[in-house]
């Protein structure tokens, strides 16, 4: 199933072109994209299949009521035959009828349409994204008024839910912080009911309360943690391992004058390293290490057979596929093109450059279009090149 981009498409159209530059993490944002763009993210039959066939137990799957977790023993049991926890359908139904909220973490790792939406959001915010499912019937409030230590984007899939959003009690609070004792402001930034196709962005640290409206509600929360100055400072520390002075023991027992000289030299060296490794360098280095989706794509990488012309070739890199000529200063590299993804660099014959450039620009193309855009590669060499990309998990094939 092909899912049209949700966040770089209809959401961004309403949130505005300045969403990532000015509003992300700074403002509450609401968009009404309608039911059609979210309909195929998760159907009831797909959810029932996931709950019936996957090994789901705490902490990935949990039930909550009135801010407290419902003991798993009330709706699951240990199956000795297969040695795992299994859900008890009748008990699960009973808990949900009584107003419990079902929470399923990391559903993007279980369901391809949601994974595709998460990928789309990752390309927009350039951070790793995790998606959790929330399902409830009735009017109960699954969680007390709270704030999250990460940014969230909520997509209402079905039914409705009432939200009350306050501003932050402390600006930019963190999971590891010096102050967790802040309180929500009395003012309300937004209060209303989300319907299918409504999307909201709640920044990190913004207090909010959510309750049912008496009917069913199913929504997805896309959560991501953005990089801060603290992350940059940790990266700076990693760079200091290359400095012999910082690997030395501190001269605790030296004479005062010698200790002062050592301290001054540490400060000078640290200043030099900081000046040479700016926050922009840290973000660029992180983008180069951004992972690929670990999607298994049998049988082609093991035993290659020419795919149908209408099969889809899709790049596995979550961000851009970086394609560039190899080092021009090296004469031996003149016939080589370099591809960087997930912290690894691959070198291919330069005859593959048009093929790689097309994949980098469009991400997803048919086999026929990729072959037509592959320059001087004849059909046999094109097949060999495609097989090589599949074996290196740079692309996957979709029927």
C-alpha positions as CSV (number, residue, x, y, z in Angstrom):
1,X,0.0,0.0,0.0
2,X,1.3,3.4,-1.0
3,X,0.8,6.2,1.6
4,X,1.0,9.8,0.4
5,X,3.4,11.9,2.5
6,X,1.3,13.3,5.4
7,X,3.6,15.7,7.2
8,X,5.6,17.2,4.2
9,X,2.2,17.3,2.4
10,X,-1.1,18.4,3.8
11,X,0.1,19.1,7.3
12,X,2.9,21.4,6.2
13,X,0.6,23.2,3.8
14,X,-1.5,24.2,6.7
15,X,1.2,24.7,9.3
16,X,3.1,27.0,7.0
17,X,6.5,27.0,5.3
18,X,8.0,28.4,8.5
19,X,6.9,25.5,10.7
20,X,10.3,24.0,11.2
21,X,12.2,27.3,11.2
22,X,10.0,29.3,13.6
23,X,7.1,27.2,15.0
24,X,8.5,23.8,15.8
25,X,9.1,23.5,19.5
26,X,8.0,27.1,20.0
27,X,4.2,27.1,19.4
28,X,1.1,25.0,19.6
29,X,0.1,24.2,16.0
30,X,-3.2,22.7,14.8
31,X,-4.0,21.5,11.3
32,X,-7.2,20.0,9.9
33,X,-6.1,17.8,7.0
34,X,-9.3,15.7,6.9
35,X,-10.0,12.0,7.2
36,X,-8.8,11.0,3.7
37,X,-5.0,11.5,4.4
38,X,-5.0,9.5,7.6
39,X,-7.6,6.8,6.8
40,X,-5.1,4.2,5.7
41,X,-2.6,4.7,8.5
42,X,-4.3,2.1,10.7
43,X,-7.5,0.2,10.0
44,X,-9.4,-1.9,12.5
45,X,-8.4,-5.0,10.7
46,X,-4.8,-4.1,10.8
47,X,-4.9,-3.2,14.5
48,X,-6.7,-6.5,15.3
49,X,-4.0,-8.4,13.3
50,X,-1.2,-6.7,15.3
51,X,-2.8,-7.4,18.6
52,X,-3.5,-11.1,17.7
53,X,-0.2,-12.1,16.1
54,X,2.6,-10.1,17.8
55,X,4.2,-10.7,21.1
56,X,2.9,-7.6,22.8
57,X,3.3,-7.1,26.5
58,X,4.4,-4.5,29.0
59,X,6.2,-2.1,28.6
60,X,5.3,-2.0,24.9
61,X,1.6,-2.6,25.4
62,X,-0.1,-1.2,28.5
63,X,-3.5,-0.2,29.8
64,X,-4.1,2.9,31.9
65,X,-7.0,4.1,33.9
66,X,-7.2,7.3,36.0
67,X,-3.5,7.9,35.6
68,X,-2.5,4.4,36.9
69,X,-1.3,1.4,35.0
70,X,-3.7,-1.6,35.0
71,X,-1.9,-4.8,36.1
72,X,-1.2,-7.0,33.1
73,X,-2.5,-10.0,35.0
74,X,-6.0,-8.6,34.5
75,X,-6.0,-9.0,30.7
76,X,-3.1,-11.4,29.8
77,X,-1.6,-14.7,30.9
78,X,1.6,-16.6,30.4
79,X,1.2,-19.2,27.7
80,X,3.5,-22.1,28.8
81,X,3.4,-23.7,25.4
82,X,5.1,-20.8,23.6
83,X,6.6,-19.3,26.8
84,X,5.3,-15.7,26.3
85,X,2.6,-13.4,27.5
86,X,-0.6,-13.5,25.5
87,X,-3.6,-11.2,25.6
88,X,-6.9,-12.6,26.8
89,X,-9.5,-11.2,24.4
90,X,-12.5,-11.3,26.8
91,X,-10.5,-9.7,29.6
92,X,-9.0,-7.0,27.3
93,X,-12.6,-6.2,26.1
94,X,-13.7,-5.9,29.7
95,X,-11.0,-3.5,30.7
96,X,-11.6,-1.3,27.6
97,X,-15.4,-1.3,28.3
98,X,-14.5,-0.1,31.8
99,X,-12.7,3.0,30.4
100,X,-9.1,1.8,30.3
101,X,-6.8,3.4,27.7
102,X,-4.8,1.1,25.5
103,X,-1.2,2.3,24.8
104,X,0.9,0.5,22.2
105,X,4.5,1.9,21.9
106,X,6.6,1.9,18.8
107,X,3.8,0.9,16.5
108,X,5.9,2.3,13.6
109,X,8.1,-0.8,14.0
110,X,5.0,-3.1,13.5
111,X,3.0,-1.4,10.7
112,X,4.4,-0.2,7.4
113,X,1.9,2.6,6.7
114,X,2.8,4.2,10.1
115,X,6.5,3.6,9.5
116,X,6.1,5.5,6.2
117,X,4.5,8.4,8.0
118,X,7.2,8.4,10.7
119,X,9.9,8.4,7.9
120,X,8.2,11.4,6.4
121,X,8.2,13.3,9.7
122,X,11.8,12.4,10.3
123,X,12.8,14.0,7.0
124,X,10.9,17.1,8.0
125,X,12.3,17.5,11.5
126,X,15.6,15.6,11.0
127,X,15.3,13.7,14.3
128,X,14.4,10.1,15.1
129,X,10.7,9.6,15.6
130,X,8.8,7.0,17.7
131,X,5.0,6.5,17.2
132,X,2.7,5.3,20.0
133,X,-1.0,4.4,19.6
134,X,-3.7,5.5,22.1
135,X,-7.1,3.9,22.1
136,X,-10.0,4.5,24.5
137,X,-13.7,4.4,24.9
138,X,-15.7,6.6,27.2
139,X,-14.9,9.8,29.1
140,X,-12.1,8.7,31.4
141,X,-8.8,10.5,31.6
142,X,-6.0,8.1,31.1
143,X,-3.3,10.4,32.3
144,X,-3.2,13.4,34.7
145,X,-2.2,16.8,33.4
146,X,1.4,16.4,32.5
147,X,4.2,17.6,30.2
148,X,6.5,15.5,27.9
149,X,10.2,15.7,27.7
150,X,10.1,15.6,23.9
151,X,8.1,17.3,21.1
152,X,5.0,15.6,19.9
153,X,2.8,15.6,16.9
154,X,-0.7,14.0,17.5
155,X,-2.8,12.6,14.6
156,X,-6.4,11.8,15.4
157,X,-7.3,8.7,13.4
158,X,-10.9,7.9,14.6
159,X,-13.4,9.1,17.0
160,X,-12.8,12.2,19.1
161,X,-10.8,13.4,22.1
162,X,-10.8,16.6,24.2
163,X,-7.5,18.4,24.8
164,X,-6.6,21.2,27.1
165,X,-3.1,22.6,26.3
166,X,-1.3,25.0,28.7
167,X,2.1,26.7,28.0
168,X,5.3,25.5,29.7
169,X,5.9,25.7,33.4
170,X,9.6,25.8,32.8
171,X,11.1,26.8,29.4
172,X,12.6,23.8,27.6
173,X,12.6,21.2,30.5
174,X,14.5,18.0,30.0
175,X,14.3,14.4,31.1
176,X,17.6,14.9,33.0
177,X,17.2,18.4,34.5
178,X,17.9,20.4,37.6
179,X,14.2,21.3,38.1
180,X,11.2,19.0,37.7
181,X,9.1,20.8,40.3
182,X,7.5,23.3,38.0
183,X,3.7,23.6,37.7
184,X,1.4,24.3,34.8
185,X,0.4,27.9,34.1
186,X,-3.2,28.8,34.8
187,X,-3.7,30.1,31.3
188,X,-4.9,27.8,28.5
189,X,-3.3,28.0,25.1
190,X,-5.9,25.9,23.3
191,X,-8.9,23.8,24.3
192,X,-11.0,21.8,22.0
193,X,-11.9,18.4,20.5
194,X,-9.9,16.6,17.9
195,X,-11.7,14.8,15.1
196,X,-10.4,12.4,12.5
197,X,-7.8,14.1,10.4
198,X,-6.9,16.8,13.0
199,X,-3.2,17.1,13.7
200,X,-1.6,19.1,16.6
201,X,1.9,19.9,17.6
202,X,2.6,20.2,21.3
203,X,6.1,21.4,22.1
204,X,8.3,19.8,24.8
205,X,7.4,20.9,28.3
206,X,4.0,22.2,27.5
207,X,1.4,21.0,30.0
208,X,-1.7,19.3,28.7
209,X,-4.6,17.1,29.7
210,X,-6.6,14.7,27.5
211,X,-9.9,13.1,28.2
212,X,-12.5,11.1,26.3
213,X,-15.7,12.6,24.9
214,X,-17.9,9.6,25.7
215,X,-17.2,7.8,22.4
216,X,-14.2,5.9,21.0
217,X,-10.9,7.7,20.3
218,X,-7.9,6.4,18.5
219,X,-4.9,8.6,17.9
220,X,-1.2,8.4,17.1
221,X,1.5,10.3,19.0
222,X,4.7,10.9,17.0
223,X,7.4,11.8,19.5
224,X,10.9,13.1,18.8
225,X,13.7,14.6,20.9
226,X,15.5,17.5,19.3
227,X,19.2,18.2,19.7
228,X,20.2,20.9,22.3
229,X,23.3,22.7,23.3
230,X,23.9,20.0,25.9
231,X,24.1,17.4,23.1
232,X,26.6,19.6,21.3
233,X,28.7,19.9,24.5
234,X,28.7,16.1,24.8
235,X,29.9,15.8,21.2
236,X,32.7,18.3,22.0
237,X,33.8,16.0,24.9
238,X,34.0,13.1,22.3
239,X,36.4,15.3,20.2
240,X,38.7,15.8,23.2
241,X,39.8,12.2,23.1
242,X,42.0,13.2,20.2
243,X,43.8,15.7,22.4
244,X,46.7,14.1,24.3
245,X,46.5,16.9,27.0
246,X,42.9,15.8,27.9
247,X,43.9,12.2,28.1
248,X,46.5,13.0,30.7
249,X,45.8,12.6,34.4
250,X,45.1,15.8,36.3
251,X,48.3,16.8,38.3
252,X,46.5,16.7,41.6
253,X,49.7,16.3,43.6
254,X,52.0,18.7,41.6
255,X,53.1,22.1,42.9
256,X,50.4,24.9,42.7
257,X,52.3,26.7,39.9
258,X,52.4,23.5,37.8
259,X,48.7,22.8,38.4
260,X,47.8,26.3,37.3
261,X,49.8,26.0,34.1
262,X,48.1,22.7,33.4
263,X,44.7,24.2,34.0
264,X,45.4,27.1,31.7
265,X,46.6,24.8,29.0
266,X,43.4,22.8,29.3
267,X,41.3,25.9,28.9
268,X,43.2,27.0,25.9
269,X,42.9,23.6,24.2
270,X,39.2,23.4,25.0
271,X,38.7,26.8,23.5
272,X,40.5,25.7,20.4
273,X,38.4,22.5,20.0
274,X,35.2,24.4,20.6
275,X,36.1,26.9,17.9
276,X,36.9,24.2,15.4
277,X,33.7,22.2,16.2
278,X,30.6,24.4,15.9
279,X,27.0,23.3,16.6
280,X,26.4,23.3,12.8
281,X,29.3,20.8,12.5
282,X,27.7,18.6,15.2
283,X,24.3,18.6,13.4
284,X,25.9,17.8,10.0
285,X,27.9,14.9,11.6
286,X,24.7,13.6,13.2
287,X,22.9,13.7,9.9
288,X,25.7,11.7,8.2
289,X,25.1,9.0,10.9
290,X,21.3,9.0,10.7
291,X,20.2,5.4,10.4
292,X,18.4,3.5,7.7
293,X,15.2,1.6,8.3
294,X,16.3,-2.1,9.1
295,X,13.8,-3.5,6.6
296,X,14.4,-7.1,5.4
297,X,13.8,-7.3,1.7
298,X,14.0,-11.0,0.7
299,X,14.5,-12.7,-1.8
300,X,16.3,-10.3,-4.1
301,X,19.5,-9.5,-2.1
302,X,20.1,-13.3,-1.7
303,X,19.1,-14.6,-5.1
304,X,18.5,-11.8,-7.6
305,X,15.9,-12.2,-10.3
306,X,15.0,-9.3,-12.6
307,X,12.0,-7.5,-11.1
308,X,8.9,-6.4,-13.0
309,X,9.3,-3.0,-14.7
310,X,6.6,-1.5,-12.5
311,X,8.2,-2.7,-9.2
312,X,9.3,0.2,-7.0
313,X,12.9,0.8,-6.0
314,X,13.0,2.8,-2.7
315,X,16.0,4.3,-0.9
316,X,16.5,3.0,2.7
317,X,18.2,6.2,4.0
318,X,15.8,8.1,6.2
319,X,17.4,11.4,5.3
320,X,19.1,12.3,2.0
321,X,21.2,9.8,0.2
322,X,24.5,11.7,-0.2
323,X,26.0,11.1,-3.6
324,X,29.3,12.8,-4.5
325,X,32.4,12.2,-6.6
326,X,35.3,10.6,-4.7
327,X,38.3,12.6,-3.6
328,X,39.5,14.5,-6.8
329,X,43.0,14.7,-5.4
330,X,43.3,11.0,-5.7
331,X,43.9,10.0,-9.4
332,X,42.8,6.4,-8.6
333,X,39.4,7.8,-7.5
334,X,38.6,9.4,-10.9
335,X,36.3,6.5,-11.9
336,X,34.5,6.3,-8.5
337,X,31.4,7.8,-7.1
338,X,30.9,7.9,-3.3
339,X,27.6,7.3,-1.4
340,X,27.3,8.1,2.3
341,X,24.5,6.9,4.6
342,X,24.2,5.9,8.2
343,X,27.8,6.6,9.0
344,X,29.1,4.4,6.2
345,X,30.7,5.3,2.9
346,X,30.2,3.1,-0.2
347,X,32.3,3.5,-3.4
348,X,30.8,2.5,-6.8
349,X,32.0,2.8,-10.4
350,X,31.3,6.3,-11.7
351,X,29.1,4.7,-14.5
352,X,26.5,4.3,-11.7
353,X,26.4,8.0,-10.9
354,X,23.2,8.8,-13.0
355,X,21.4,5.9,-11.4
356,X,22.4,7.0,-7.9
357,X,21.6,10.6,-8.5
358,X,18.1,9.7,-9.6
359,X,17.6,7.7,-6.5
360,X,18.9,10.5,-4.3
361,X,16.6,13.1,-5.9
362,X,13.4,11.0,-6.1
363,X,13.8,8.4,-3.4
364,X,11.2,6.1,-4.9
365,X,11.1,5.2,-8.6
366,X,9.9,2.3,-10.8
367,X,12.4,-0.1,-12.1
368,X,11.6,1.1,-15.7
369,X,12.2,4.7,-14.8
370,X,15.4,3.9,-13.0
371,X,16.7,1.9,-15.9
372,X,15.8,4.7,-18.3
373,X,17.7,7.2,-16.1
374,X,20.8,5.1,-15.7
375,X,22.9,6.6,-18.4
376,X,25.3,4.3,-20.1
377,X,24.3,1.1,-18.2
378,X,23.0,-1.6,-20.6
379,X,20.2,-3.9,-19.3
380,X,22.7,-6.5,-18.0
381,X,24.9,-4.0,-16.2
382,X,21.8,-2.2,-14.8
383,X,20.6,-5.5,-13.3
384,X,24.1,-6.1,-11.8
385,X,24.1,-2.5,-10.3
386,X,20.6,-2.9,-8.9
387,X,21.6,-6.2,-7.3
388,X,24.6,-4.6,-5.7
389,X,22.5,-1.8,-4.2
390,X,20.0,-4.4,-2.8
391,X,22.8,-6.4,-1.3
392,X,24.3,-3.3,0.5
393,X,20.7,-2.4,1.7
394,X,20.9,1.0,0.1
395,X,17.5,0.3,-1.6
396,X,14.6,-2.1,-1.2
397,X,12.3,-3.5,-3.9
398,X,8.5,-3.3,-3.6
399,X,6.2,-5.4,-5.8
